[in-house]
Amino acid sequence: MRYSVNIPNFGDFADPRTVAKVAVAAEQAGWDGLFVWDHVLHRTHAGRPFGDPWMLLTAAALATSRIRLGTLVTPVARRRPQQLARQVATLDAVSEGRVTFAAGLGGPIEDEYASFGDVTDPKVLAERLDEGLDLLQRYWSGEPVNHDGRHYRVRDVTLLPATVQRPRPPVWVAGFWPSRPPMRRAARWDGAVPLFHDARHGHVPPVEQVRDLVSYLREQREARPDTPFEIVLGGATPGDDAAKACDLIGPLAEAGATWWDERQIQTSDAIDRLEPVLRRVEQGPPRV
């Protein structure tokens, strides 16, 4: 299992220098990745400054040399695929091939879409997500792209440079379990980032639900059983109690999880404050 640190892109972490500080501490403490949120508006956290995730991650990339970097998660339907492709390819170059790209519908939909006059139909957003992901991997190839789809049209476009990672950066897909469509989508790519209605952000997911999810994903990937596939779970673990942390994560690793993403409880006042996050990061990952 590998271990990452998860931080929002608002509050203290709207400052790229702060994110770089967390990234350096994470690398020194033995974590394997740093992932940031990708929000333009989240009314639950209104009144706080927000930072662009790709600028934040660029600062982290310039300050580190080993850990993987990415968003958890980017709402592809909210972005123009060609611009997003450029941002990810640039970060992949700056980091020398350390980007992981995680995608999903994003939310809250009313905040992130309706507030700006965009569509809010989840079916339409899912179509844009699928079509956008297909375009992203074609843009990242550095080869000419022509596309005539339901939501996007492209005429003889070649975006250079191609990504450092070949054939492209790993793509993870998020969604709520036990909803099947997002996990079927994830199974077509390189990893799943499941969310659980019974375990909101920061809470450790139920082991029995993880087992059901892993079984379903394996069924969906029967045609590609030997290709790498990540199952990314997350929550908050006690950095000062290694045995308790192991008791929390061990069963999840046995169930098939391959990444543990350390998060703050979403309702905590500390979720966007540097001091408690940095203290947890410096305690190191909860290895099993």
ChimeraX attribute file (.defattr): number of C-alpha atoms within 10 A of each C-alpha:
attribute: neighborCount
match mode: 1-to-1
recipient: residues
	/A:1	17
	/A:2	18
	/A:3	24
	/A:4	24
	/A:5	26
	/A:6	25
	/A:7	24
	/A:8	25
	/A:9	27
	/A:10	27
	/A:11	19
	/A:12	21
	/A:13	26
	/A:14	20
	/A:15	18
	/A:16	21
	/A:17	15
	/A:18	17
	/A:19	28
	/A:20	21
	/A:21	17
	/A:22	24
	/A:23	30
	/A:24	23
	/A:25	19
	/A:26	26
	/A:27	22
	/A:28	15
	/A:29	14
	/A:30	19
	/A:31	26
	/A:32	20
	/A:33	24
	/A:34	28
	/A:35	27
	/A:36	24
	/A:37	20
	/A:38	23
	/A:39	21
	/A:40	17
	/A:41	21
	/A:42	17
	/A:43	12
	/A:44	10
	/A:45	12
	/A:46	11
	/A:47	10
	/A:48	16
	/A:49	14
	/A:50	21
	/A:51	21
	/A:52	17
	/A:53	26
	/A:54	21
	/A:55	16
	/A:56	21
	/A:57	25
	/A:58	22
	/A:59	22
	/A:60	26
	/A:61	28
	/A:62	15
	/A:63	18
	/A:64	19
	/A:65	14
	/A:66	18
	/A:67	22
	/A:68	21
	/A:69	28
	/A:70	27
	/A:71	24
	/A:72	26
	/A:73	23
	/A:74	24
	/A:75	22
	/A:76	23
	/A:77	25
	/A:78	20
	/A:79	14
	/A:80	12
	/A:81	22
	/A:82	16
	/A:83	11
	/A:84	17
	/A:85	22
	/A:86	19
	/A:87	15
	/A:88	21
	/A:89	26
	/A:90	21
	/A:91	24
	/A:92	24
	/A:93	18
	/A:94	18
	/A:95	24
	/A:96	16
	/A:97	20
	/A:98	22
	/A:99	30
	/A:100	23
	/A:101	21
	/A:102	24
	/A:103	25
	/A:104	24
	/A:105	24
	/A:106	21
	/A:107	18
	/A:108	14
	/A:109	19
	/A:110	16
	/A:111	16
	/A:112	20
	/A:113	20
	/A:114	13
	/A:115	12
	/A:116	10
	/A:117	9
	/A:118	14
	/A:119	15
	/A:120	15
	/A:121	11
	/A:122	11
	/A:123	10
	/A:124	13
	/A:125	23
	/A:126	19
	/A:127	15
	/A:128	23
	/A:129	23
	/A:130	17
	/A:131	19
	/A:132	24
	/A:133	21
	/A:134	13
	/A:135	20
	/A:136	22
	/A:137	18
	/A:138	21
	/A:139	26
	/A:140	25
	/A:141	20
	/A:142	16
	/A:143	15
	/A:144	14
	/A:145	16
	/A:146	14
	/A:147	15
	/A:148	9
	/A:149	11
	/A:150	10
	/A:151	13
	/A:152	13
	/A:153	11
	/A:154	13
	/A:155	10
	/A:156	9
	/A:157	14
	/A:158	16
	/A:159	18
	/A:160	15
	/A:161	15
	/A:162	23
	/A:163	26
	/A:164	21
	/A:165	18
	/A:166	11
	/A:167	13
	/A:168	21
	/A:169	21
	/A:170	18
	/A:171	20
	/A:172	27
	/A:173	28
	/A:174	24
	/A:175	23
	/A:176	14
	/A:177	19
	/A:178	17
	/A:179	13
	/A:180	14
	/A:181	13
	/A:182	20
	/A:183	24
	/A:184	18
	/A:185	21
	/A:186	28
	/A:187	23
	/A:188	17
	/A:189	17
	/A:190	19
	/A:191	25
	/A:192	29
	/A:193	25
	/A:194	23
	/A:195	19
	/A:196	19
	/A:197	10
	/A:198	12
	/A:199	13
	/A:200	15
	/A:201	18
	/A:202	20
	/A:203	18
	/A:204	21
	/A:205	22
	/A:206	14
	/A:207	16
	/A:208	12
	/A:209	15
	/A:210	23
	/A:211	17
	/A:212	13
	/A:213	22
	/A:214	18
	/A:215	13
	/A:216	16
	/A:217	22
	/A:218	14
	/A:219	13
	/A:220	17
	/A:221	17
	/A:222	10
	/A:223	9
	/A:224	12
	/A:225	11
	/A:226	8
	/A:227	8
	/A:228	10
	/A:229	22
	/A:230	21
	/A:231	23
	/A:232	23
	/A:233	25
	/A:234	27
	/A:235	21
	/A:236	19
	/A:237	24
	/A:238	15
	/A:239	17
	/A:240	12
	/A:241	11
	/A:242	17
	/A:243	13
	/A:244	14
	/A:245	18
	/A:246	17
	/A:247	13
	/A:248	21
	/A:249	24
	/A:250	16
	/A:251	17
	/A:252	22
	/A:253	19
	/A:254	12
	/A:255	18
	/A:256	18
	/A:257	22
	/A:258	17
	/A:259	21
	/A:260	26
	/A:261	25
	/A:262	27
	/A:263	24
	/A:264	24
	/A:265	16
	/A:266	15
	/A:267	11
	/A:268	10
	/A:269	9
	/A:270	14
	/A:271	21
	/A:272	21
	/A:273	16
	/A:274	17
	/A:275	11
	/A:276	12
	/A:277	19
	/A:278	17
	/A:279	13
	/A:280	20
	/A:281	25
	/A:282	18
	/A:283	17
	/A:284	20
	/A:285	25
	/A:286	25
	/A:287	16
	/A:288	15
